[in-house]
Amino acid sequence: MWSKFDASLKLFQRVYQDVDESQQSKTLIFHQDVYDEQASSAVDALLADVESRVQIKRISLAERNFLPYFPFLNWIREQRSDYSRSDWEQLCQKANIYQPQMQLFVRYLCGERPKREEEIIFNEIGYEQKRLLESLLALFCATFENQRTVFVIQEVGALSISSLRFIEYLVNASVDHPYLFLLTIQQNYQVSSEKSMELWGDLLNQIELSAIYMDMRNQTSVSSHFELDQSIPHTIDFGDLNVAEDCYQYLAFEDCQSIVDSILSRSNYAAGEMMMPLKHQLLLHRLQGDLLTVQGRFDSALLSYKTIIGMVPQDDYDPRLQYAYRKSGEVYFRKNNLDRAHKFTYHAQKLAKEAGDKEAEYYALFTLLLIDGKDNRITQTHWLQEYKRIVAMAEHMGMKNGLAFWMTRPDRFDDVRHKQEVSRILKKGIELAVELDNKARLAAAYHAQGLFHIMNNQYDKVHYYYQKSEVLTESIGSMLELAQIQNGYGYFYFQTNDYDNARRYFEKAFVSAYQVKDFTEMCMAICNIGIIHMFCFEYEYALDNFTKLSQVLKNLGVSDLPYHSQFGMMALSAFCHHKLWDFSRVFEQFTLLEAKRDLARSQARLQNFTEEVLLYKMLRGYVAMYDKDVTTALQVFAEAERFLNENRQIIGYYAPFFYYEYTLLCQMSGDGRQAAIQYKNGKRWSESLNNPTYMQMFGDSMSSFVSRPVASKERYPVIDYDRIIEATHATKAVLQLHEKLGELDFLNALQNIFAAAKDRDSLVILYMRLLNHSFPMDLLVFRIHAAGEAKTLFSFHPFLSNSDEERQLEALLRLYHVGNNFALPEPRTQFSIEQDFSSIASIPLESKRDWVAHILCGTNKGNISISASEYKLLTFSGKLLVSAIEKLEQEAEINEKNRELYLRATTDTLTQLDNRESAFHKLSAEQKKLKRYQGLSIKGLAVLFMDLDNFKFFNDRYGHFVGDALLVEFSQIIKSLIRECDVAARFGGDEFLIMLPNTSRTGAEHVAEKIIKCVKETNRFEQVIHRVSGEELGEITATGQRLGCSIGVACSPGNKIFDTEHMVNKADQALYQAKKSGKNRHVTIEL
């Protein structure tokens, strides 16, 4: 073993000499074994020997370290410890650090918490991770430039996964600097997770291939631990949540997850056994949600975000709440649930806008426009407004990366009317992408430039931009963007009449999109391939494509594609049915088209809308021909020709196809002269566009015109659409399952609310808040009518004016209420706010009891309408709410009756003191308590038995009403002089009893003296007699009689226990002695 070790040291010396003489970095992995102490000493001696000639950076890890990219970032900071912020910025610029990440490094190196200037778009995380490793290595090399350095890390097994990834990157990179990396690791080491084990295996394999490998043993043992390695100490507390957040900023997701998992596992947080400050709980849930989103575990991520929504108070604006709504919208978007995505994101935007949080509003609008890129929900005019707004916001806030993103996506501009503006936008997009050195942005910018030149028939420049875009995107490895580029490239070939290449690129786009399961881009490819088939007269193929596309879209619950509206796809299908002589289906499709034509203009982009209108006009002509209305048919085609010529810059490539069909129509109508004219137009267009397919169809002369083309016999590559239909069907099933699970979560939360609420009003408030969490609304009102009075128990309507709120609410309720049982006192009132809603849901609640209520829900024009399934769930939950309220009311009534019965059974109805039976019961309970605590230091128990002296005289003279009033007044005196723990009771007639727990003889006698004094020295009783009988005070005092009080006291020491009746009897005997001794006094008997 030692001979092997000596050989390893000689190898180290040789490598060092090589480094000392060359400009190439070297990496050594030095495996420690049982002799690690001796081995370390030998290495120390060797390093000491070279220390005078080189710089040595050394660190020994005694415990697991979760800091991202530790110790490399720390070494950089230590090496230039005297640097200011401007120095660090200059160094980063010198190292050509990836610009969007520059401030992330600068902040850390200046001792600040790392924070990105801009959030990363979710589909670019992989690219950003690669650029971060590239930037870190560039910064590392720039820091230690031309300095011969040996970097020693003892116990690499304790490094974070991000640090291991950097070592892996370092091993593979070509670093032209004289560095030597000496890494030591135990012979038998454990890794913290399956992912770490996989990473270690890859790393060791690469080191064996790329680095010098110092191995003193025959075999390295690697074991997988699915908990943190217990052999390496680690301590994590809530403060390390900041470290987790730093890891997330550096895209070190595995390290971040390790910290979060460790906190959760150690604290039993999931079981609710750990108390944590609210801000830490929210940060933990946010990190968990973000990590789960990155991992694609969307349902679990939603649970984390919805937990935040439930935990954050709703009264004032909280950016954490807004963030949770926005991220929920992003997750729904990635789940392809576009309706829910829009609702949650719109709510996030609304919260940010109301609070004036411009950055949060910017990110919410960013997500909304991404969602619209999938379904074209926003109208063309509104989209242009929102696009210009987000560009202005990005420029104002310095969001260069976001600005570059939108500079490459002027998708829905009118390419004719806005040609110069679009050209300027795209030029700026390329400039920004180059400035930022963002290859993803640059690829998108080239793609957009290529598409722009297609739309403007500048075909000579298209190849240049599309080829550069395709090469860049393939190098980045972003399959979704590659599919978009390939669809665009195919569209270029389609417009230039190269149908073979068009089909080839559409098929490539389909395959690329299928790899990332992006059904939208796959559907785009299917539709484009169908159009190619149609232009090549392969109508069966085309119709098969459109039919299967319809099934896929139905399964996805999507009506429109980004570049093909539902209207256009129906028109394409109808045209194929026409060419296949299936007239009944043509009429069926055309009827649907007639119903949808008013919506088409707002759904499609201008180019696609123009194509669809032309196709629709041609169908109208054919339908007229079916009805034998030749004149109308020819008029419609003439109108379509004018439309084509007016828009020839946009859809000129449709001309050969159009004139071919126009010539056929003229032949069918028997108008030979008109057929010859259209034949010439078609032949001219085919030749000018160099369209070989239609040049062949038109032939050399009218006599060679092919009126019945034969479809190609070529067998095209079979795209397995059935798998796509199955996949989208499964996606639909999953979405439905998610919806059901969401409903169950909502109903479960509802049951928890029902169980927690104590009264009707609190129940309604909790219920309405739950509605707003689960179905973000812009209007939520709960009104109840009970006992002839209307009351608003909950109201959320930020757009209503405070000055006239009640009137507007009344008007809304009057306008939209359902059912005849909800009456409002005022007639309907009109006001302008009505026009701002996209939907209003009105839910009447009818109770079997004496009340009716009404829930009014609404969404603004910018928000998604309330769906039928949501309304159904709202209605069902409303019925549950009614039952819960009725149950609470019934329970309250029962409890009130039980309380009344209990009071009647235990209370003296005149004085409201305990009655005799209740007094004996409580005295007996106190005796049992004394017995239980016998031997402890307890003062004892005292009983006072008393009656009013001379009461009979006043009762007989003034009557029972005066007597009752005197007894009531005496009971008030008693209550005012005793403690809450004491018990006062009316024993019978004018006799009263007081029980004093934990009271000594002295304390009991003090209470008795206070009562006697209060009765004797005040004229309260005379005032009562005067008030009730009306007799003057002078006449009352002239009788010479005054009320007094005699009291018998029985005391039981703490160490003695006596029967209840025995104590009362002793107190009664003491009272008798007090009376006998002259009244107005107390006598005590100690048991």
JOLIN-V383826 format. One record per helix or strand of 2 or more residues. SS is the DSSP state (A for helix, B for strand). FROM is the first residue (numbers start at 0). TO is the last residue. If there is no record, write none. Layout:
# JOLIN-V383826
SS,FROM,TO
SS,FROM,TO
This chain:
# JOLIN-V383826
A,1,20
B,25,31
A,35,49
B,54,59
A,71,78
A,84,93
A,98,108
A,121,142
B,148,153
A,155,157
A,160,171
B,178,185
B,187,190
A,193,209
B,211,213
B,220,223
A,237,248
A,252,266
A,268,270
A,277,293
A,297,310
A,318,333
A,337,354
A,357,374
A,379,396
A,399,406
A,418,435
A,438,454
A,458,475
A,478,494
A,498,514
A,518,534
A,538,555
A,565,578
A,582,602
A,605,625
A,629,645
A,647,668
A,671,687
A,691,697
A,701,703
A,720,755
A,759,773
B,778,785
B,788,795
A,801,815
A,831,835
B,836,845
B,850,859
A,867,905
A,915,931
B,939,948
A,950,957
A,959,976
B,982,987
B,990,996
A,1000,1016
A,1019,1028
A,1032,1036
B,1043,1052
A,1059,1075
B,1081,1085
